[in-house]
Amino acid sequence: MKGRLASDSAVVNYPALKTTITEIITGSRLSTREQEACKGIKASPAAPPTQETTCSFLGPVFQKATPARTTYMSVSWIPPTSNECDRCFSQAKLLYTDMRKSVDVNTLEVLMLLFYN
């Protein structure tokens, strides 16, 4: 490990690799010399997924429909130290005492909903 991190190691003194990495990050075009320098770090292209074609008119019927992704409302506008957040966690702490540690998760959620509203 010391050989790789030394100030005179081959990677540190290789300017083509340094400029190549900088240009990859910025999205610039690479010269031929820089393309050769980054040949070792280039990822292999992934094979495109093959899709089976069906000749039958019943093919689309038996294909599984992918459900639409659920979108959630962004809660990034609530600061983590807001009064609402503190109040919610304080009430959860009061509700979730030592005697109620065996409560089912769904039951606890319903109790929190009723207690908070």
PDB file as gemmi writes it, atoms N, CA and C in Angstrom:
CRYST1    1.000    1.000    1.000  90.00  90.00  90.00 P 1                      
ATOM      1  N   MET A   1       0.818  -1.192   0.000  1.00  0.00           N  
ATOM      2  CA  MET A   1       0.000   0.000   0.000  1.00  0.00           C  
ATOM      3  C   MET A   1       0.865   1.261   0.000  1.00  0.00           C  
ATOM      4  N   LYS A   2       1.986   1.220   0.699  1.00  0.00           N  
ATOM      5  CA  LYS A   2       2.846   2.399   0.747  1.00  0.00           C  
ATOM      6  C   LYS A   2       3.402   2.731  -0.628  1.00  0.00           C  
ATOM      7  N   GLY A   3       3.644   1.683  -1.435  1.00  0.00           N  
ATOM      8  CA  GLY A   3       4.168   1.919  -2.774  1.00  0.00           C  
ATOM      9  C   GLY A   3       3.203   2.692  -3.651  1.00  0.00           C  
ATOM     10  N   ARG A   4       1.906   2.430  -3.478  1.00  0.00           N  
ATOM     11  CA  ARG A   4       0.898   3.134  -4.283  1.00  0.00           C  
ATOM     12  C   ARG A   4       0.698   4.571  -3.830  1.00  0.00           C  
ATOM     13  N   LEU A   5       0.857   4.806  -2.536  1.00  0.00           N  
ATOM     14  CA  LEU A   5       0.585   6.135  -1.992  1.00  0.00           C  
ATOM     15  C   LEU A   5       1.825   7.016  -1.896  1.00  0.00           C  
ATOM     16  N   ALA A   6       2.966   6.507  -2.272  1.00  0.00           N  
ATOM     17  CA  ALA A   6       4.196   7.298  -2.182  1.00  0.00           C  
ATOM     18  C   ALA A   6       4.153   8.456  -3.171  1.00  0.00           C  
ATOM     19  N   SER A   7       4.931   9.501  -2.874  1.00  0.00           N  
ATOM     20  CA  SER A   7       4.923  10.686  -3.739  1.00  0.00           C  
ATOM     21  C   SER A   7       5.592  10.435  -5.078  1.00  0.00           C  
ATOM     22  N   ASP A   8       6.397   9.383  -5.190  1.00  0.00           N  
ATOM     23  CA  ASP A   8       7.061   9.092  -6.456  1.00  0.00           C  
ATOM     24  C   ASP A   8       6.451   7.887  -7.179  1.00  0.00           C  
ATOM     25  N   SER A   9       5.230   7.506  -6.830  1.00  0.00           N  
ATOM     26  CA  SER A   9       4.601   6.357  -7.490  1.00  0.00           C  
ATOM     27  C   SER A   9       4.225   6.719  -8.921  1.00  0.00           C  
ATOM     28  N   ALA A  10       4.024   5.691  -9.743  1.00  0.00           N  
ATOM     29  CA  ALA A  10       3.772   5.901 -11.174  1.00  0.00           C  
ATOM     30  C   ALA A  10       2.440   6.597 -11.433  1.00  0.00           C  
ATOM     31  N   VAL A  11       1.444   6.355 -10.595  1.00  0.00           N  
ATOM     32  CA  VAL A  11       0.132   6.961 -10.816  1.00  0.00           C  
ATOM     33  C   VAL A  11       0.184   8.461 -10.564  1.00  0.00           C  
ATOM     34  N   VAL A  12       0.909   8.868  -9.539  1.00  0.00           N  
ATOM     35  CA  VAL A  12       0.979  10.284  -9.198  1.00  0.00           C  
ATOM     36  C   VAL A  12       1.692  11.069 -10.290  1.00  0.00           C  
ATOM     37  N   ASN A  13       2.727  10.501 -10.868  1.00  0.00           N  
ATOM     38  CA  ASN A  13       3.523  11.212 -11.865  1.00  0.00           C  
ATOM     39  C   ASN A  13       3.044  10.964 -13.287  1.00  0.00           C  
ATOM     40  N   TYR A  14       1.837  10.530 -13.483  1.00  0.00           N  
ATOM     41  CA  TYR A  14       1.326  10.235 -14.815  1.00  0.00           C  
ATOM     42  C   TYR A  14       0.328  11.323 -15.199  1.00  0.00           C  
ATOM     43  N   PRO A  15       0.752  12.366 -15.896  1.00  0.00           N  
ATOM     44  CA  PRO A  15      -0.123  13.515 -16.159  1.00  0.00           C  
ATOM     45  C   PRO A  15      -1.290  13.197 -17.084  1.00  0.00           C  
ATOM     46  N   ALA A  16      -1.131  12.225 -17.983  1.00  0.00           N  
ATOM     47  CA  ALA A  16      -2.226  11.910 -18.904  1.00  0.00           C  
ATOM     48  C   ALA A  16      -3.425  11.354 -18.149  1.00  0.00           C  
ATOM     49  N   LEU A  17      -3.161  10.521 -17.143  1.00  0.00           N  
ATOM     50  CA  LEU A  17      -4.259   9.962 -16.355  1.00  0.00           C  
ATOM     51  C   LEU A  17      -4.949  11.055 -15.548  1.00  0.00           C  
ATOM     52  N   LYS A  18      -4.163  11.970 -15.019  1.00  0.00           N  
ATOM     53  CA  LYS A  18      -4.731  13.063 -14.224  1.00  0.00           C  
ATOM     54  C   LYS A  18      -5.647  13.937 -15.077  1.00  0.00           C  
ATOM     55  N   THR A  19      -5.197  14.331 -16.255  1.00  0.00           N  
ATOM     56  CA  THR A  19      -6.032  15.170 -17.113  1.00  0.00           C  
ATOM     57  C   THR A  19      -7.216  14.392 -17.664  1.00  0.00           C  
ATOM     58  N   THR A  20      -7.028  13.088 -17.874  1.00  0.00           N  
ATOM     59  CA  THR A  20      -8.131  12.267 -18.370  1.00  0.00           C  
ATOM     60  C   THR A  20      -9.253  12.211 -17.358  1.00  0.00           C  
ATOM     61  N   ILE A  21      -8.911  11.972 -16.112  1.00  0.00           N  
ATOM     62  CA  ILE A  21      -9.935  11.902 -15.064  1.00  0.00           C  
ATOM     63  C   ILE A  21     -10.646  13.241 -14.937  1.00  0.00           C  
ATOM     64  N   THR A  22      -9.899  14.326 -15.021  1.00  0.00           N  
ATOM     65  CA  THR A  22     -10.508  15.656 -14.951  1.00  0.00           C  
ATOM     66  C   THR A  22     -11.461  15.883 -16.112  1.00  0.00           C  
ATOM     67  N   GLU A  23     -11.073  15.472 -17.311  1.00  0.00           N  
ATOM     68  CA  GLU A  23     -11.931  15.675 -18.478  1.00  0.00           C  
ATOM     69  C   GLU A  23     -13.138  14.745 -18.471  1.00  0.00           C  
ATOM     70  N   ILE A  24     -12.992  13.547 -17.899  1.00  0.00           N  
ATOM     71  CA  ILE A  24     -14.151  12.654 -17.782  1.00  0.00           C  
ATOM     72  C   ILE A  24     -15.175  13.270 -16.847  1.00  0.00           C  
ATOM     73  N   ILE A  25     -14.713  13.843 -15.747  1.00  0.00           N  
ATOM     74  CA  ILE A  25     -15.626  14.459 -14.783  1.00  0.00           C  
ATOM     75  C   ILE A  25     -16.335  15.662 -15.393  1.00  0.00           C  
ATOM     76  N   THR A  26     -15.598  16.480 -16.153  1.00  0.00           N  
ATOM     77  CA  THR A  26     -16.213  17.670 -16.750  1.00  0.00           C  
ATOM     78  C   THR A  26     -16.994  17.361 -18.018  1.00  0.00           C  
ATOM     79  N   GLY A  27     -16.818  16.175 -18.587  1.00  0.00           N  
ATOM     80  CA  GLY A  27     -17.566  15.785 -19.781  1.00  0.00           C  
ATOM     81  C   GLY A  27     -16.932  16.236 -21.076  1.00  0.00           C  
ATOM     82  N   SER A  28     -15.645  16.542 -21.083  1.00  0.00           N  
ATOM     83  CA  SER A  28     -14.953  16.985 -22.294  1.00  0.00           C  
ATOM     84  C   SER A  28     -14.572  15.790 -23.166  1.00  0.00           C  
ATOM     85  N   ARG A  29     -14.225  16.088 -24.422  1.00  0.00           N  
ATOM     86  CA  ARG A  29     -13.760  15.038 -25.332  1.00  0.00           C  
ATOM     87  C   ARG A  29     -12.318  14.684 -24.990  1.00  0.00           C  
ATOM     88  N   LEU A  30     -11.982  13.405 -25.151  1.00  0.00           N  
ATOM     89  CA  LEU A  30     -10.644  12.929 -24.828  1.00  0.00           C  
ATOM     90  C   LEU A  30      -9.807  12.797 -26.086  1.00  0.00           C  
ATOM     91  N   SER A  31      -8.529  13.109 -25.962  1.00  0.00           N  
ATOM     92  CA  SER A  31      -7.608  12.901 -27.080  1.00  0.00           C  
ATOM     93  C   SER A  31      -7.237  11.417 -27.144  1.00  0.00           C  
ATOM     94  N   THR A  32      -6.529  11.029 -28.187  1.00  0.00           N  
ATOM     95  CA  THR A  32      -6.142   9.629 -28.353  1.00  0.00           C  
ATOM     96  C   THR A  32      -5.231   9.180 -27.219  1.00  0.00           C  
ATOM     97  N   ARG A  33      -4.306  10.037 -26.826  1.00  0.00           N  
ATOM     98  CA  ARG A  33      -3.395   9.702 -25.724  1.00  0.00           C  
ATOM     99  C   ARG A  33      -4.166   9.520 -24.417  1.00  0.00           C  
ATOM    100  N   GLU A  34      -5.157  10.373 -24.185  1.00  0.00           N  
ATOM    101  CA  GLU A  34      -5.953  10.270 -22.964  1.00  0.00           C  
ATOM    102  C   GLU A  34      -6.866   9.051 -22.994  1.00  0.00           C  
ATOM    103  N   GLN A  35      -7.350   8.684 -24.162  1.00  0.00           N  
ATOM    104  CA  GLN A  35      -8.158   7.472 -24.269  1.00  0.00           C  
ATOM    105  C   GLN A  35      -7.328   6.237 -23.952  1.00  0.00           C  
ATOM    106  N   GLU A  36      -6.082   6.226 -24.384  1.00  0.00           N  
ATOM    107  CA  GLU A  36      -5.184   5.114 -24.061  1.00  0.00           C  
ATOM    108  C   GLU A  36      -4.897   5.075 -22.561  1.00  0.00           C  
ATOM    109  N   ALA A  37      -4.787   6.244 -21.939  1.00  0.00           N  
ATOM    110  CA  ALA A  37      -4.477   6.300 -20.512  1.00  0.00           C  
ATOM    111  C   ALA A  37      -5.624   5.772 -19.667  1.00  0.00           C  
ATOM    112  N   CYS A  38      -6.841   5.990 -20.112  1.00  0.00           N  
ATOM    113  CA  CYS A  38      -7.991   5.564 -19.306  1.00  0.00           C  
ATOM    114  C   CYS A  38      -8.528   4.209 -19.738  1.00  0.00           C  
ATOM    115  N   LYS A  39      -7.805   3.491 -20.575  1.00  0.00           N  
ATOM    116  CA  LYS A  39      -8.273   2.188 -21.037  1.00  0.00           C  
ATOM    117  C   LYS A  39      -8.473   1.218 -19.869  1.00  0.00           C  
ATOM    118  N   GLY A  40      -7.655   1.323 -18.836  1.00  0.00           N  
ATOM    119  CA  GLY A  40      -7.758   0.428 -17.687  1.00  0.00           C  
ATOM    120  C   GLY A  40      -8.946   0.712 -16.786  1.00  0.00           C  
ATOM    121  N   ILE A  41      -9.457   1.930 -16.796  1.00  0.00           N  
ATOM    122  CA  ILE A  41     -10.577   2.265 -15.913  1.00  0.00           C  
ATOM    123  C   ILE A  41     -11.908   2.318 -16.643  1.00  0.00           C  
ATOM    124  N   LYS A  42     -11.905   2.066 -17.940  1.00  0.00           N  
ATOM    125  CA  LYS A  42     -13.135   2.131 -18.717  1.00  0.00           C  
ATOM    126  C   LYS A  42     -13.996   0.909 -18.430  1.00  0.00           C  
ATOM    127  N   ALA A  43     -15.271   1.129 -18.207  1.00  0.00           N  
ATOM    128  CA  ALA A  43     -16.195   0.032 -17.937  1.00  0.00           C  
ATOM    129  C   ALA A  43     -16.594  -0.632 -19.242  1.00  0.00           C  
ATOM    130  N   SER A  44     -16.836  -1.928 -19.161  1.00  0.00           N  
ATOM    131  CA  SER A  44     -17.268  -2.639 -20.362  1.00  0.00           C  
ATOM    132  C   SER A  44     -18.725  -2.293 -20.639  1.00  0.00           C  
ATOM    133  N   PRO A  45     -19.098  -2.151 -21.902  1.00  0.00           N  
ATOM    134  CA  PRO A  45     -20.487  -1.792 -22.205  1.00  0.00           C  
ATOM    135  C   PRO A  45     -21.425  -2.936 -21.850  1.00  0.00           C  
ATOM    136  N   ALA A  46     -22.544  -2.577 -21.272  1.00  0.00           N  
ATOM    137  CA  ALA A  46     -23.533  -3.581 -20.894  1.00  0.00           C  
ATOM    138  C   ALA A  46     -24.306  -4.014 -22.130  1.00  0.00           C  
ATOM    139  N   ALA A  47     -24.613  -5.290 -22.171  1.00  0.00           N  
ATOM    140  CA  ALA A  47     -25.371  -5.814 -23.304  1.00  0.00           C  
ATOM    141  C   ALA A  47     -26.810  -5.324 -23.201  1.00  0.00           C  
ATOM    142  N   PRO A  48     -27.384  -4.855 -24.295  1.00  0.00           N  
ATOM    143  CA  PRO A  48     -28.769  -4.399 -24.232  1.00  0.00           C  
ATOM    144  C   PRO A  48     -29.694  -5.584 -23.966  1.00  0.00           C  
ATOM    145  N   PRO A  49     -30.729  -5.377 -23.179  1.00  0.00           N  
ATOM    146  CA  PRO A  49     -31.632  -6.484 -22.881  1.00  0.00           C  
ATOM    147  C   PRO A  49     -32.396  -6.906 -24.133  1.00  0.00           C  
ATOM    148  N   THR A  50     -32.498  -8.196 -24.291  1.00  0.00           N  
ATOM    149  CA  THR A  50     -33.234  -8.719 -25.443  1.00  0.00           C  
ATOM    150  C   THR A  50     -34.690  -8.895 -25.061  1.00  0.00           C  
ATOM    151  N   GLN A  51     -35.549  -8.566 -25.969  1.00  0.00           N  
ATOM    152  CA  GLN A  51     -36.971  -8.663 -25.706  1.00  0.00           C  
ATOM    153  C   GLN A  51     -37.561  -9.707 -26.642  1.00  0.00           C  
ATOM    154  N   GLU A  52     -38.307 -10.620 -26.050  1.00  0.00           N  
ATOM    155  CA  GLU A  52     -38.902 -11.676 -26.844  1.00  0.00           C  
ATOM    156  C   GLU A  52     -40.089 -11.119 -27.626  1.00  0.00           C  
ATOM    157  N   THR A  53     -40.173 -11.516 -28.872  1.00  0.00           N  
ATOM    158  CA  THR A  53     -41.309 -11.099 -29.681  1.00  0.00           C  
ATOM    159  C   THR A  53     -42.275 -12.264 -29.780  1.00  0.00           C  
ATOM    160  N   THR A  54     -43.541 -11.949 -29.671  1.00  0.00           N  
ATOM    161  CA  THR A  54     -44.557 -12.993 -29.764  1.00  0.00           C  
ATOM    162  C   THR A  54     -45.330 -12.803 -31.057  1.00  0.00           C  
ATOM    163  N   CYS A  55     -45.623 -13.907 -31.687  1.00  0.00           N  
ATOM    164  CA  CYS A  55     -46.370 -13.864 -32.935  1.00  0.00           C  
ATOM    165  C   CYS A  55     -47.863 -14.001 -32.682  1.00  0.00           C  
ATOM    166  N   SER A  56     -48.228 -14.371 -31.486  1.00  0.00           N  
ATOM    167  CA  SER A  56     -49.623 -14.612 -31.172  1.00  0.00           C  
ATOM    168  C   SER A  56     -50.307 -13.304 -30.770  1.00  0.00           C  
ATOM    169  N   PHE A  57     -51.596 -13.232 -31.029  1.00  0.00           N  
ATOM    170  CA  PHE A  57     -52.340 -12.043 -30.606  1.00  0.00           C  
ATOM    171  C   PHE A  57     -52.651 -12.098 -29.113  1.00  0.00           C  
ATOM    172  N   LEU A  58     -52.443 -13.258 -28.469  1.00  0.00           N  
ATOM    173  CA  LEU A  58     -52.670 -13.385 -27.034  1.00  0.00           C  
ATOM    174  C   LEU A  58     -51.424 -13.031 -26.219  1.00  0.00           C  
ATOM    175  N   GLY A  59     -50.317 -12.798 -26.891  1.00  0.00           N  
ATOM    176  CA  GLY A  59     -49.074 -12.487 -26.189  1.00  0.00           C  
ATOM    177  C   GLY A  59     -49.194 -11.312 -25.238  1.00  0.00           C  
ATOM    178  N   PRO A  60     -49.725 -10.185 -25.672  1.00  0.00           N  
ATOM    179  CA  PRO A  60     -49.835  -9.043 -24.756  1.00  0.00           C  
ATOM    180  C   PRO A  60     -50.763  -9.296 -23.572  1.00  0.00           C  
ATOM    181  N   VAL A  61     -51.695 -10.221 -23.707  1.00  0.00           N  
ATOM    182  CA  VAL A  61     -52.630 -10.501 -22.622  1.00  0.00           C  
ATOM    183  C   VAL A  61     -51.903 -11.150 -21.451  1.00  0.00           C  
ATOM    184  N   PHE A  62     -50.959 -12.036 -21.749  1.00  0.00           N  
ATOM    185  CA  PHE A  62     -50.283 -12.780 -20.700  1.00  0.00           C  
ATOM    186  C   PHE A  62     -49.031 -12.086 -20.174  1.00  0.00           C  
ATOM    187  N   GLN A  63     -48.679 -10.960 -20.745  1.00  0.00           N  
ATOM    188  CA  GLN A  63     -47.534 -10.228 -20.222  1.00  0.00           C  
ATOM    189  C   GLN A  63     -47.950  -9.495 -18.955  1.00  0.00           C  
ATOM    190  N   LYS A  64     -47.044  -9.470 -18.002  1.00  0.00           N  
ATOM    191  CA  LYS A  64     -47.334  -8.791 -16.743  1.00  0.00           C  
ATOM    192  C   LYS A  64     -47.237  -7.287 -16.946  1.00  0.00           C  
ATOM    193  N   ALA A  65     -48.225  -6.609 -16.466  1.00  0.00           N  
ATOM    194  CA  ALA A  65     -48.217  -5.144 -16.543  1.00  0.00           C  
ATOM    195  C   ALA A  65     -47.420  -4.617 -15.353  1.00  0.00           C  
ATOM    196  N   THR A  66     -46.521  -3.703 -15.613  1.00  0.00           N  
ATOM    197  CA  THR A  66     -45.758  -3.117 -14.517  1.00  0.00           C  
ATOM    198  C   THR A  66     -46.577  -1.994 -13.898  1.00  0.00           C  
ATOM    199  N   PRO A  67     -46.760  -2.054 -12.590  1.00  0.00           N  
ATOM    200  CA  PRO A  67     -47.545  -1.000 -11.946  1.00  0.00           C  
ATOM    201  C   PRO A  67     -46.775   0.314 -11.952  1.00  0.00           C  
ATOM    202  N   ALA A  68     -47.506   1.383 -11.976  1.00  0.00           N  
ATOM    203  CA  ALA A  68     -46.882   2.712 -11.947  1.00  0.00           C  
ATOM    204  C   ALA A  68     -46.226   2.924 -10.589  1.00  0.00           C  
ATOM    205  N   ARG A  69     -45.082   3.577 -10.599  1.00  0.00           N  
ATOM    206  CA  ARG A  69     -44.379   3.831  -9.346  1.00  0.00           C  
ATOM    207  C   ARG A  69     -45.165   4.819  -8.496  1.00  0.00           C  
ATOM    208  N   THR A  70     -45.184   4.549  -7.220  1.00  0.00           N  
ATOM    209  CA  THR A  70     -45.868   5.429  -6.299  1.00  0.00           C  
ATOM    210  C   THR A  70     -45.021   6.672  -6.070  1.00  0.00           C  
ATOM    211  N   THR A  71     -45.635   7.807  -6.202  1.00  0.00           N  
ATOM    212  CA  THR A  71     -44.912   9.045  -5.937  1.00  0.00           C  
ATOM    213  C   THR A  71     -45.332   9.568  -4.575  1.00  0.00           C  
ATOM    214  N   TYR A  72     -44.370  10.052  -3.853  1.00  0.00           N  
ATOM    215  CA  TYR A  72     -44.620  10.558  -2.516  1.00  0.00           C  
ATOM    216  C   TYR A  72     -44.421  12.064  -2.487  1.00  0.00           C  
ATOM    217  N   MET A  73     -45.149  12.705  -1.611  1.00  0.00           N  
ATOM    218  CA  MET A  73     -45.002  14.134  -1.437  1.00  0.00           C  
ATOM    219  C   MET A  73     -43.645  14.413  -0.795  1.00  0.00           C  
ATOM    220  N   SER A  74     -42.970  15.412  -1.264  1.00  0.00           N  
ATOM    221  CA  SER A  74     -41.661  15.748  -0.717  1.00  0.00           C  
ATOM    222  C   SER A  74     -41.823  16.364   0.663  1.00  0.00           C  
ATOM    223  N   VAL A  75     -41.138  15.774   1.627  1.00  0.00           N  
ATOM    224  CA  VAL A  75     -41.187  16.316   2.985  1.00  0.00           C  
ATOM    225  C   VAL A  75     -39.901  17.053   3.319  1.00  0.00           C  
ATOM    226  N   SER A  76     -39.146  17.421   2.297  1.00  0.00           N  
ATOM    227  CA  SER A  76     -37.888  18.121   2.548  1.00  0.00           C  
ATOM    228  C   SER A  76     -38.117  19.537   3.062  1.00  0.00           C  
ATOM    229  N   TRP A  77     -39.322  20.049   2.942  1.00  0.00           N  
ATOM    230  CA  TRP A  77     -39.605  21.398   3.414  1.00  0.00           C  
ATOM    231  C   TRP A  77     -39.760  21.450   4.924  1.00  0.00           C  
ATOM    232  N   ILE A  78     -39.901  20.299   5.594  1.00  0.00           N  
ATOM    233  CA  ILE A  78     -40.021  20.281   7.052  1.00  0.00           C  
ATOM    234  C   ILE A  78     -38.620  20.187   7.640  1.00  0.00           C  
ATOM    235  N   PRO A  79     -38.159  21.199   8.332  1.00  0.00           N  
ATOM    236  CA  PRO A  79     -36.840  21.095   8.947  1.00  0.00           C  
ATOM    237  C   PRO A  79     -36.863  20.054  10.067  1.00  0.00           C  
ATOM    238  N   PRO A  80     -35.801  19.280  10.243  1.00  0.00           N  
ATOM    239  CA  PRO A  80     -35.820  18.211  11.233  1.00  0.00           C  
ATOM    240  C   PRO A  80     -35.923  18.709  12.663  1.00  0.00           C  
ATOM    241  N   THR A  81     -35.664  19.973  12.913  1.00  0.00           N  
ATOM    242  CA  THR A  81     -35.765  20.496  14.275  1.00  0.00           C  
ATOM    243  C   THR A  81     -37.017  21.336  14.463  1.00  0.00           C  
ATOM    244  N   SER A  82     -37.988  21.183  13.587  1.00  0.00           N  
ATOM    245  CA  SER A  82     -39.196  21.993  13.715  1.00  0.00           C  
ATOM    246  C   SER A  82     -40.024  21.517  14.899  1.00  0.00           C  
ATOM    247  N   ASN A  83     -40.931  22.368  15.329  1.00  0.00           N  
ATOM    248  CA  ASN A  83     -41.797  22.031  16.452  1.00  0.00           C  
ATOM    249  C   ASN A  83     -42.689  20.842  16.129  1.00  0.00           C  
ATOM    250  N   GLU A  84     -43.159  20.759  14.885  1.00  0.00           N  
ATOM    251  CA  GLU A  84     -44.014  19.635  14.479  1.00  0.00           C  
ATOM    252  C   GLU A  84     -43.277  18.311  14.624  1.00  0.00           C  
ATOM    253  N   CYS A  85     -42.039  18.287  14.170  1.00  0.00           N  
ATOM    254  CA  CYS A  85     -41.238  17.068  14.225  1.00  0.00           C  
ATOM    255  C   CYS A  85     -40.933  16.700  15.680  1.00  0.00           C  
ATOM    256  N   ASP A  86     -40.538  17.680  16.480  1.00  0.00           N  
ATOM    257  CA  ASP A  86     -40.248  17.422  17.889  1.00  0.00           C  
ATOM    258  C   ASP A  86     -41.483  16.921  18.618  1.00  0.00           C  
ATOM    259  N   ARG A  87     -42.618  17.522  18.334  1.00  0.00           N  
ATOM    260  CA  ARG A  87     -43.859  17.126  18.982  1.00  0.00           C  
ATOM    261  C   ARG A  87     -44.235  15.690  18.622  1.00  0.00           C  
ATOM    262  N   CYS A  88     -44.047  15.340  17.346  1.00  0.00           N  
ATOM    263  CA  CYS A  88     -44.385  13.988  16.895  1.00  0.00           C  
ATOM    264  C   CYS A  88     -43.518  12.945  17.595  1.00  0.00           C  
ATOM    265  N   PHE A  89     -42.200  13.197  17.671  1.00  0.00           N  
ATOM    266  CA  PHE A  89     -41.321  12.235  18.323  1.00  0.00           C  
ATOM    267  C   PHE A  89     -41.554  12.181  19.825  1.00  0.00           C  
ATOM    268  N   SER A  90     -41.911  13.299  20.440  1.00  0.00           N  
ATOM    269  CA  SER A  90     -42.204  13.295  21.868  1.00  0.00           C  
ATOM    270  C   SER A  90     -43.447  12.478  22.154  1.00  0.00           C  
ATOM    271  N   GLN A  91     -44.457  12.621  21.318  1.00  0.00           N  
ATOM    272  CA  GLN A  91     -45.672  11.842  21.513  1.00  0.00           C  
ATOM    273  C   GLN A  91     -45.430  10.364  21.257  1.00  0.00           C  
ATOM    274  N   ALA A  92     -44.595  10.040  20.291  1.00  0.00           N  
ATOM    275  CA  ALA A  92     -44.268   8.635  20.037  1.00  0.00           C  
ATOM    276  C   ALA A  92     -43.512   8.052  21.221  1.00  0.00           C  
ATOM    277  N   LYS A  93     -42.649   8.857  21.834  1.00  0.00           N  
ATOM    278  CA  LYS A  93     -41.902   8.391  22.997  1.00  0.00           C  
ATOM    279  C   LYS A  93     -42.842   8.118  24.166  1.00  0.00           C  
ATOM    280  N   LEU A  94     -43.843   8.984  24.356  1.00  0.00           N  
ATOM    281  CA  LEU A  94     -44.800   8.768  25.435  1.00  0.00           C  
ATOM    282  C   LEU A  94     -45.679   7.553  25.173  1.00  0.00           C  
ATOM    283  N   LEU A  95     -46.033   7.349  23.936  1.00  0.00           N  
ATOM    284  CA  LEU A  95     -46.925   6.247  23.599  1.00  0.00           C  
ATOM    285  C   LEU A  95     -46.202   4.910  23.608  1.00  0.00           C  
ATOM    286  N   TYR A  96     -44.962   4.895  23.190  1.00  0.00           N  
ATOM    287  CA  TYR A  96     -44.208   3.655  23.043  1.00  0.00           C  
ATOM    288  C   TYR A  96     -43.386   3.417  24.308  1.00  0.00           C  
ATOM    289  N   THR A  97     -44.065   3.084  25.396  1.00  0.00           N  
ATOM    290  CA  THR A  97     -43.403   2.870  26.680  1.00  0.00           C  
ATOM    291  C   THR A  97     -42.957   1.420  26.796  1.00  0.00           C  
ATOM    292  N   ASP A  98     -42.374   1.097  27.943  1.00  0.00           N  
ATOM    293  CA  ASP A  98     -41.882  -0.264  28.178  1.00  0.00           C  
ATOM    294  C   ASP A  98     -42.997  -1.296  28.117  1.00  0.00           C  
ATOM    295  N   MET A  99     -44.190  -0.919  28.574  1.00  0.00           N  
ATOM    296  CA  MET A  99     -45.297  -1.877  28.578  1.00  0.00           C  
ATOM    297  C   MET A  99     -45.833  -2.140  27.177  1.00  0.00           C  
ATOM    298  N   ARG A 100     -45.606  -1.238  26.239  1.00  0.00           N  
ATOM    299  CA  ARG A 100     -46.193  -1.390  24.909  1.00  0.00           C  
ATOM    300  C   ARG A 100     -45.175  -1.831  23.862  1.00  0.00           C  
ATOM    301  N   LYS A 101     -44.034  -2.350  24.273  1.00  0.00           N  
ATOM    302  CA  LYS A 101     -43.020  -2.754  23.303  1.00  0.00           C  
ATOM    303  C   LYS A 101     -43.431  -3.978  22.503  1.00  0.00           C  
ATOM    304  N   SER A 102     -44.432  -4.700  22.970  1.00  0.00           N  
ATOM    305  CA  SER A 102     -44.885  -5.873  22.228  1.00  0.00           C  
ATOM    306  C   SER A 102     -46.054  -5.554  21.305  1.00  0.00           C  
ATOM    307  N   VAL A 103     -46.368  -4.284  21.134  1.00  0.00           N  
ATOM    308  CA  VAL A 103     -47.471  -3.869  20.268  1.00  0.00           C  
ATOM    309  C   VAL A 103     -47.074  -4.083  18.810  1.00  0.00           C  
ATOM    310  N   ASP A 104     -48.041  -4.549  18.031  1.00  0.00           N  
ATOM    311  CA  ASP A 104     -47.819  -4.739  16.601  1.00  0.00           C  
ATOM    312  C   ASP A 104     -47.548  -3.382  15.939  1.00  0.00           C  
ATOM    313  N   VAL A 105     -46.776  -3.402  14.875  1.00  0.00           N  
ATOM    314  CA  VAL A 105     -46.401  -2.163  14.189  1.00  0.00           C  
ATOM    315  C   VAL A 105     -47.629  -1.446  13.639  1.00  0.00           C  
ATOM    316  N   ASN A 106     -48.553  -2.195  13.069  1.00  0.00           N  
ATOM    317  CA  ASN A 106     -49.762  -1.573  12.512  1.00  0.00           C  
ATOM    318  C   ASN A 106     -50.620  -0.958  13.611  1.00  0.00           C  
ATOM    319  N   THR A 107     -50.715  -1.636  14.747  1.00  0.00           N  
ATOM    320  CA  THR A 107     -51.484  -1.097  15.865  1.00  0.00           C  
ATOM    321  C   THR A 107     -50.836   0.179  16.392  1.00  0.00           C  
ATOM    322  N   LEU A 108     -49.513   0.162  16.473  1.00  0.00           N  
ATOM    323  CA  LEU A 108     -48.808   1.356  16.928  1.00  0.00           C  
ATOM    324  C   LEU A 108     -49.031   2.524  15.974  1.00  0.00           C  
ATOM    325  N   GLU A 109     -49.058   2.228  14.686  1.00  0.00           N  
ATOM    326  CA  GLU A 109     -49.294   3.285  13.698  1.00  0.00           C  
ATOM    327  C   GLU A 109     -50.686   3.886  13.863  1.00  0.00           C  
ATOM    328  N   VAL A 110     -51.686   3.039  14.087  1.00  0.00           N  
ATOM    329  CA  VAL A 110     -53.055   3.530  14.283  1.00  0.00           C  
ATOM    330  C   VAL A 110     -53.140   4.347  15.565  1.00  0.00           C  
ATOM    331  N   LEU A 111     -52.505   3.872  16.628  1.00  0.00           N  
ATOM    332  CA  LEU A 111     -52.525   4.619  17.887  1.00  0.00           C  
ATOM    333  C   LEU A 111     -51.854   5.982  17.743  1.00  0.00           C  
ATOM    334  N   MET A 112     -50.744   6.020  17.016  1.00  0.00           N  
ATOM    335  CA  MET A 112     -50.067   7.299  16.795  1.00  0.00           C  
ATOM    336  C   MET A 112     -50.935   8.244  15.977  1.00  0.00           C  
ATOM    337  N   LEU A 113     -51.626   7.706  14.986  1.00  0.00           N  
ATOM    338  CA  LEU A 113     -52.505   8.533  14.169  1.00  0.00           C  
ATOM    339  C   LEU A 113     -53.623   9.121  15.018  1.00  0.00           C  
ATOM    340  N   LEU A 114     -54.243   8.290  15.854  1.00  0.00           N  
ATOM    341  CA  LEU A 114     -55.326   8.773  16.705  1.00  0.00           C  
ATOM    342  C   LEU A 114     -54.804   9.731  17.781  1.00  0.00           C  
ATOM    343  N   PHE A 115     -53.652   9.424  18.326  1.00  0.00           N  
ATOM    344  CA  PHE A 115     -53.095  10.259  19.384  1.00  0.00           C  
ATOM    345  C   PHE A 115     -52.650  11.610  18.847  1.00  0.00           C  
ATOM    346  N   TYR A 116     -52.083  11.622  17.653  1.00  0.00           N  
ATOM    347  CA  TYR A 116     -51.559  12.861  17.078  1.00  0.00           C  
ATOM    348  C   TYR A 116     -52.672  13.752  16.541  1.00  0.00           C  
ATOM    349  N   ASN A 117     -53.745  13.154  16.037  1.00  0.00           N  
ATOM    350  CA  ASN A 117     -54.847  13.945  15.498  1.00  0.00           C  
ATOM    351  C   ASN A 117     -55.881  14.107  16.569  1.00  0.00           C  
TER     352      ASN A 117                                                      
END                                                                             
